[in-house]
Amino acid sequence: MPTNPCPFCHLPAERIAGDNALGMIVRDAYPVSPGHTLIIPRRHVGSFFDLTPDERTGLLTLLDQARAELARSHQPEGYNIGINDGPAAGQTVPHLHIHLIPRYTGDAPDPRGGVRWVIPGKARYW
């Protein structure tokens, strides 16, 4: 057994907010906003680009389901959707996960640029 088992391969049932045969919906353990959610494949795979076509479809179906639930439960005004794919992109858990981050008016002084802020010096293009 690896010394650092994958935390997403061993999720307790109570952490799972929804699922299908290919993936799971999980609330982020360290949310950046209320309702921050992860979409995780059941198969241990590190990169979005290593998913099968069926897995991609299954995960995007779960993304739609998670967004619908967040719209009902949290009423956000927008969303950021992101994947950290590889260590150079900031991936710290080597099991693919899609972030669905609800956004609320006023949660940032100037939200323009959204995901472009992963490289702050290049985010402001306007």
N, CA and C of each residue as an Amber inpcrd file, in Angstrom:
protein
   378
   0.8540000  -1.1880000   0.0000000   0.0000000   0.0000000   0.0000000
   0.8930000   1.2430000   0.0000000   0.5270000   2.2900000  -0.8030000
   1.3540000   3.4950000  -0.8320000   1.3710000   4.1810000   0.5280000
   2.4610000   4.9120000   0.7880000   2.5630000   5.6160000   2.0710000
   1.5630000   6.7480000   2.1700000   1.1810000   7.3590000   1.0450000
   0.1830000   8.4170000   1.0270000  -0.9810000   7.9960000   0.1350000
  -1.9340000   7.2290000   0.6820000  -3.0350000   6.7820000  -0.1630000
  -3.8300000   7.9700000  -0.7010000  -4.3840000   7.8030000  -1.8660000
  -5.1490000   8.8680000  -2.5100000  -6.4010000   9.1860000  -1.6900000
  -6.5640000  10.4510000  -1.2790000  -7.7370000  10.7910000  -0.4790000
  -9.0470000  10.6750000  -1.2490000  -9.0120000  10.7730000  -2.5760000
 -10.2390000  10.6980000  -3.3510000 -10.6230000   9.2650000  -3.6960000
  -9.6950000   8.3290000  -3.5450000 -10.0070000   6.9150000  -3.7740000
 -10.6300000   6.2750000  -2.5440000 -10.5980000   6.9780000  -1.4160000
 -11.0730000   6.4050000  -0.1500000 -11.9990000   7.3660000   0.5760000
 -12.9520000   7.9420000  -0.1380000 -13.8840000   8.8850000   0.4700000
 -14.9620000   8.1490000   1.2510000 -15.2400000   8.6040000   2.4740000
 -16.3600000   8.0030000   3.2040000 -17.6810000   8.3700000   2.5270000
 -18.6420000   7.4900000   2.6110000 -19.9320000   7.6660000   1.9340000
 -20.5950000   8.9870000   2.2890000 -20.4350000   9.4480000   3.5170000
 -21.0950000  10.6950000   3.9310000 -20.5400000  11.9380000   3.2340000
 -19.3710000  11.8390000   2.6180000 -18.7940000  12.9710000   1.8620000
 -19.3950000  13.0900000   0.4650000 -20.0210000  12.0260000  -0.0250000
 -20.5100000  11.9990000  -1.3950000 -21.9140000  12.6010000  -1.4640000
 -22.0200000  13.6950000  -2.2370000 -23.2870000  14.4180000  -2.3500000
 -24.1090000  13.9600000  -3.5560000 -23.5240000  13.1620000  -4.4210000
 -24.2030000  12.6400000  -5.6000000 -23.2110000  11.8060000  -6.3830000
 -23.7080000  10.9640000  -7.2530000 -22.7800000  10.1340000  -8.0230000
 -23.4670000   9.5090000  -9.2130000 -22.6610000   8.9000000 -10.0560000
 -23.1310000   8.0250000 -11.1150000 -22.0870000   6.9180000 -11.2440000
 -22.1900000   6.0910000 -12.2400000 -21.2800000   4.9550000 -12.3690000
 -19.8310000   5.3740000 -12.5690000 -19.6010000   6.6000000 -13.0570000
 -18.2450000   7.0160000 -13.4210000 -17.6450000   8.0780000 -12.5150000
 -18.4320000   8.6850000 -11.6490000 -17.8810000   9.7420000 -10.8170000
 -18.7470000  10.0900000  -9.6240000 -18.2460000  11.0940000  -8.8730000
 -18.8980000  11.5160000  -7.6310000 -18.9170000  13.0370000  -7.5250000
 -19.8970000  13.5450000  -6.8010000 -19.9800000  14.9510000  -6.4170000
 -19.6200000  15.0180000  -4.9390000 -18.6620000  15.8850000  -4.6010000
 -18.1770000  15.9860000  -3.2270000 -18.0290000  17.4610000  -2.8730000
 -18.4170000  17.8490000  -1.6790000 -18.1650000  19.2150000  -1.2160000
 -16.6800000  19.3250000  -0.8830000 -16.0790000  20.4270000  -1.3070000
 -14.6460000  20.6320000  -1.0660000 -14.3810000  20.7430000   0.4340000
 -13.3430000  20.0700000   0.9100000 -12.9830000  20.1000000   2.3350000
 -12.4160000  21.4590000   2.7460000 -11.9140000  22.2340000   1.7810000
 -11.3300000  23.5520000   2.0520000 -11.9510000  24.5590000   1.0810000
 -13.2470000  24.8380000   1.2280000 -13.9520000  25.6470000   0.2320000
 -13.4530000  27.0860000   0.1590000 -13.3970000  27.5970000  -1.0700000
 -13.0460000  29.0070000  -1.2550000 -14.2920000  29.8810000  -1.2760000
 -15.4620000  29.2650000  -1.4010000 -16.7260000  29.9880000  -1.2970000
 -17.7840000  28.9980000  -0.8150000 -18.8970000  29.5160000  -0.2710000
 -19.9640000  28.5990000   0.1520000 -20.4680000  27.7560000  -1.0170000
 -20.4610000  26.4380000  -0.8310000 -20.9350000  25.5210000  -1.8460000
 -19.8600000  24.9730000  -2.7720000 -18.6000000  25.3690000  -2.5830000
 -17.4940000  24.8880000  -3.4310000 -17.5700000  23.3670000  -3.5060000
 -17.6270000  22.8520000  -4.7180000 -17.8970000  21.4450000  -4.9750000
 -16.8420000  20.8610000  -5.9080000 -16.5690000  19.5760000  -5.7520000
 -15.6510000  18.8530000  -6.6280000 -16.4060000  17.7610000  -7.3700000
 -16.0230000  17.5560000  -8.6190000 -16.5130000  16.4410000  -9.4130000
 -15.2970000  15.5360000  -9.6300000 -15.3950000  14.2850000  -9.1920000
 -14.2390000  13.3890000  -9.1410000 -14.5560000  12.0820000  -9.8660000
 -13.6790000  11.6220000 -10.7660000 -13.9240000  10.3140000 -11.3800000
 -13.7110000   9.1860000 -10.3670000 -14.4390000   8.1160000 -10.5210000
 -14.2410000   6.9540000  -9.6400000 -12.8880000   6.2990000  -9.9080000
 -12.5220000   6.2250000 -11.1720000 -11.2300000   5.6290000 -11.5260000
 -10.1210000   6.5920000 -11.1310000  -9.0590000   6.0700000 -10.5560000
  -7.9070000   6.9030000 -10.2040000  -7.1890000   7.2840000 -11.4950000
  -7.3310000   8.5350000 -11.8640000  -6.7010000   9.0790000 -13.0590000
  -6.2560000  10.4940000 -12.7180000  -5.0600000  10.8650000 -13.1240000
  -4.5190000  12.1560000 -12.7270000  -4.9320000  13.3180000 -13.6020000
  -5.1250000  13.0760000 -14.8900000  -5.3230000  14.1540000 -15.8470000
  -6.6660000  14.0490000 -16.5560000  -7.2690000  15.1940000 -16.7950000
  -8.4850000  15.2610000 -17.5950000  -8.2580000  14.6240000 -18.9610000
  -7.0610000  14.7680000 -19.4890000  -6.7400000  14.2760000 -20.8230000
  -6.5670000  12.7640000 -20.8770000  -6.5710000  12.1070000 -19.7210000
  -6.4980000  10.6470000 -19.6620000  -7.8600000   9.9970000 -19.4430000
  -8.9140000  10.7960000 -19.3620000 -10.2600000  10.2490000 -19.2170000
 -10.7000000   9.5860000 -20.5130000 -11.5490000   8.5940000 -20.3780000
 -12.1950000   8.0230000 -21.5590000 -13.3250000   8.9660000 -21.9800000
 -13.7890000   8.8670000 -23.2100000 -14.9420000   9.6850000 -23.6170000
 -16.1570000   9.4760000 -22.7060000 -16.4150000   8.2330000 -22.3030000
 -17.5400000   7.9750000 -21.4020000 -17.3470000   8.6460000 -20.0510000
 -16.1140000   8.6200000 -19.5250000 -15.8470000   9.2840000 -18.2460000
 -16.0750000  10.7880000 -18.3710000 -15.6100000  11.3800000 -19.4530000
 -15.8320000  12.8230000 -19.6540000 -17.3250000  13.1440000 -19.6360000
 -18.0930000  12.3510000 -20.3750000 -19.5390000  12.5660000 -20.4180000
 -20.1560000  12.4030000 -19.0280000 -19.7500000  11.3500000 -18.3170000
 -20.2790000  11.1090000 -16.9720000 -19.9510000  12.2350000 -16.0100000
 -18.7250000  12.7610000 -16.0800000 -18.3300000  13.8450000 -15.1810000
 -19.0560000  15.1400000 -15.5290000 -19.2430000  15.4140000 -16.8210000
 -19.9660000  16.6280000 -17.2030000 -21.4390000  16.5360000 -16.8190000
 -22.0090000  15.3430000 -16.8410000 -23.3730000  15.1520000 -16.3530000
 -23.4470000  15.4900000 -14.8650000 -22.4500000  15.0250000 -14.0960000
 -22.4070000  15.3420000 -12.6650000 -22.1890000  16.8380000 -12.4250000
 -21.3920000  17.4740000 -13.2700000 -21.1800000  18.9180000 -13.1540000
 -22.5090000  19.6590000 -13.3070000 -23.3150000  19.2580000 -14.2840000
 -24.6420000  19.8600000 -14.4620000 -25.5240000  19.6240000 -13.2350000
 -25.4910000  18.4110000 -12.6860000 -26.3010000  18.0970000 -11.5060000
 -25.8600000  18.9210000 -10.3070000 -24.5430000  19.0520000 -10.1310000
 -24.0200000  19.8310000  -8.9970000 -24.4070000  21.2930000  -9.1320000
 -24.3340000  21.8330000 -10.3540000 -24.7150000  23.2330000 -10.5620000
 -26.1900000  23.4390000 -10.2620000 -27.0330000  22.5220000 -10.6810000
 -28.4660000  22.6400000 -10.4110000 -28.7380000  22.6380000  -8.9110000
 -28.0530000  21.7790000  -8.1730000 -28.2290000  21.7310000  -6.7200000
 -27.7350000  23.0280000  -6.0660000 -26.5920000  23.5380000  -6.5180000
 -26.0820000  24.7950000  -5.9640000 -27.0030000  25.9610000  -6.2830000
 -27.6010000  25.9580000  -7.4620000 -28.5500000  27.0190000  -7.8180000
 -29.7300000  27.0160000  -6.8460000 -30.1890000  25.8220000  -6.4620000
 -31.2970000  25.7110000  -5.5050000 -30.8630000  26.0620000  -4.0870000
 -29.7280000  25.5320000  -3.6650000 -29.3410000  25.6470000  -2.2530000
 -28.5830000  26.9220000  -1.9060000 -27.8500000  27.5060000  -2.8600000
 -26.9950000  28.6610000  -2.5490000 -27.2880000  29.9100000  -3.3760000
 -27.9960000  29.7760000  -4.4720000 -28.3430000  30.8800000  -5.3660000
 -27.1450000  31.7810000  -5.7280000 -26.0470000  31.2140000  -6.2220000
 -24.9190000  32.0640000  -6.6230000 -25.2700000  32.8680000  -7.8800000
 -24.5150000  33.9460000  -8.0820000 -24.7160000  34.7690000  -9.2740000
 -23.8270000  34.3230000 -10.4430000 -22.8730000  33.4480000 -10.1820000
 -21.9800000  32.9530000 -11.2160000 -21.1950000  31.7540000 -10.7080000
 -20.3270000  31.2260000 -11.5640000 -19.5090000  30.0590000 -11.2200000
 -18.1440000  30.1830000 -11.8760000 -17.1230000  29.6600000 -11.2170000
 -15.8520000  29.3610000 -11.8610000 -15.7570000  27.8440000 -11.9070000
 -15.3080000  27.3310000 -13.0410000 -15.1150000  25.9010000 -13.2260000
 -13.6530000  25.7240000 -13.6000000 -12.9250000  24.8880000 -12.8530000
 -11.5090000  24.7600000 -13.1410000 -10.9350000  23.4110000 -12.7890000
  -9.8220000  23.1180000 -13.4620000  -9.0720000  21.8890000 -13.2330000
  -7.6030000  22.2750000 -13.1320000  -6.9430000  21.8640000 -12.0670000
  -5.4900000  21.9850000 -11.9580000  -4.9240000  20.6740000 -12.4910000
  -4.3540000  20.7100000 -13.6790000  -3.9320000  19.4890000 -14.3640000
  -2.4110000  19.4460000 -14.4340000  -1.8020000  18.7420000 -13.4730000
  -0.3480000  18.6280000 -13.3960000   0.2340000  19.5420000 -12.3310000
   1.3640000  19.1520000 -11.7610000   1.9960000  19.9520000 -10.7050000
   2.2980000  21.3980000 -11.1260000   2.6990000  21.6250000 -12.3710000
   2.9990000  22.9910000 -12.8150000   1.7470000  23.8600000 -12.8170000
   0.5730000  23.2290000 -12.8940000  -0.6950000  23.9550000 -12.8610000
  -1.2560000  24.0570000 -11.4440000  -0.5090000  23.5520000 -10.4600000
  -0.9560000  23.6440000  -9.0760000  -1.6870000  22.4260000  -8.5480000
  -1.7110000  21.3330000  -9.2990000  -2.4010000  20.1290000  -8.8260000
  -1.6380000  19.5390000  -7.6480000  -2.3260000  19.4060000  -6.5000000
  -1.6920000  18.8600000  -5.3010000  -2.1750000  17.4620000  -4.9560000
  -3.3600000  17.0830000  -5.4210000  -3.8650000  15.7160000  -5.2590000
  -3.8150000  15.0850000  -6.6430000  -3.0390000  14.0090000  -6.8240000
  -2.8520000  13.4470000  -8.1590000  -4.0210000  12.5840000  -8.6500000
  -5.2170000  12.9730000  -8.2920000  -6.4510000  12.3360000  -8.7620000
  -7.2930000  13.4810000  -9.3150000  -7.5990000  13.4160000 -10.6010000
  -8.3560000  14.4800000 -11.2520000  -9.5590000  14.9050000 -10.4260000
  -9.7900000  16.1960000 -10.3490000 -11.0150000  16.7280000  -9.7600000
 -11.3290000  18.0630000 -10.4180000 -12.5940000  18.2550000 -10.7160000
 -13.0830000  19.4830000 -11.3320000 -13.6800000  20.3430000 -10.2300000
 -13.1860000  21.5710000 -10.1120000 -13.7260000  22.5110000  -9.1240000
 -14.9280000  23.2390000  -9.7190000 -16.0300000  23.2580000  -8.9990000
 -17.1910000  24.0770000  -9.3210000 -17.3150000  25.0620000  -8.1640000
 -16.9370000  26.3000000  -8.4330000 -16.8610000  27.3080000  -7.3750000
 -17.9670000  28.3410000  -7.5800000 -18.9640000  28.3350000  -6.6940000
 -20.0100000  29.3420000  -6.7900000 -19.4290000  30.7330000  -6.5150000
 -19.9240000  31.7260000  -7.2410000 -19.4700000  33.1020000  -7.0630000
 -20.6600000  33.9740000  -6.7000000 -20.3950000  34.9430000  -5.8530000
 -21.4320000  35.8050000  -5.3180000 -21.0280000  37.2610000  -5.5120000
 -21.9920000  38.0870000  -5.8560000 -21.7230000  39.5080000  -6.0250000
 -21.0450000  40.0400000  -4.7640000 -19.8890000  40.6780000  -4.9550000
 -19.1530000  41.2620000  -3.8340000 -18.1580000  40.3330000  -3.1660000
 -18.0360000  39.0590000  -3.6200000 -17.0900000  38.1490000  -2.9640000
 -15.6370000  38.4660000  -3.3150000 -15.4290000  39.2930000  -4.3320000
 -14.1000000  39.7760000  -4.7040000 -14.2640000  41.2290000  -5.1550000
 -13.2750000  42.0760000  -4.8610000 -13.4180000  43.4870000  -5.2400000
 -13.6360000  43.6870000  -6.7470000 -12.9660000  42.9300000  -7.5770000
 -13.1140000  43.0250000  -9.0270000 -12.9360000  41.6250000  -9.6080000
 -14.0390000  40.9180000  -9.8630000 -13.9260000  39.5350000 -10.3090000
 -13.5270000  39.3700000 -11.7780000 -13.3910000  40.4710000 -12.5140000
 -13.0510000  40.3410000 -13.9370000 -11.7690000  39.5350000 -14.1110000
 -11.7510000  38.7140000 -15.1320000 -10.5960000  37.8740000 -15.4160000
 -10.7320000  36.4730000 -14.8610000 -11.5500000  36.2850000 -13.8220000
 -11.8430000  34.9600000 -13.2850000 -10.6470000  34.0420000 -13.1880000
 -10.6770000  32.9310000 -13.9120000  -9.6250000  31.9180000 -13.8240000
  -8.2810000  32.4110000 -14.3570000  -8.2700000  33.5040000 -15.0870000
  -6.9990000  34.0530000 -15.5800000  -6.0760000  34.4590000 -14.4270000
  -6.6260000  34.6390000 -13.2280000  -5.8160000  35.0710000 -12.0880000
  -4.8950000  33.9790000 -11.5590000  -4.8870000  32.8050000 -12.1820000
  -3.9170000  31.7880000 -11.7640000  -2.4890000  32.2680000 -12.0430000
  -2.3380000  33.2050000 -12.9870000  -1.0560000  33.8790000 -13.2240000
  -1.3460000  35.3700000 -13.1050000  -1.2530000  35.9140000 -11.8870000
  -1.7070000  37.2780000 -11.6290000  -1.1340000  38.3430000 -12.5700000
   0.1240000  38.2470000 -12.9390000   0.7250000  39.2610000 -13.7880000
   0.1480000  39.3240000 -15.1930000  -0.5770000  38.2790000 -15.5840000
  -1.1430000  38.2350000 -16.9320000  -2.6600000  38.2700000 -16.9300000
  -3.2680000  38.3530000 -15.7580000  -4.7210000  38.2660000 -15.6640000
  -5.4180000  39.5050000 -16.2110000  -4.8740000  40.6560000 -15.9400000
  -5.5500000  41.9070000 -16.2930000  -5.2280000  42.2570000 -17.7450000
  -6.1150000  41.9260000 -18.6460000  -5.9010000  42.1680000 -20.0740000
  -6.7110000  43.3540000 -20.5810000  -7.5610000  43.9270000 -19.7850000
  -8.3920000  45.0560000 -20.2210000  -7.7410000  46.3880000 -19.9590000
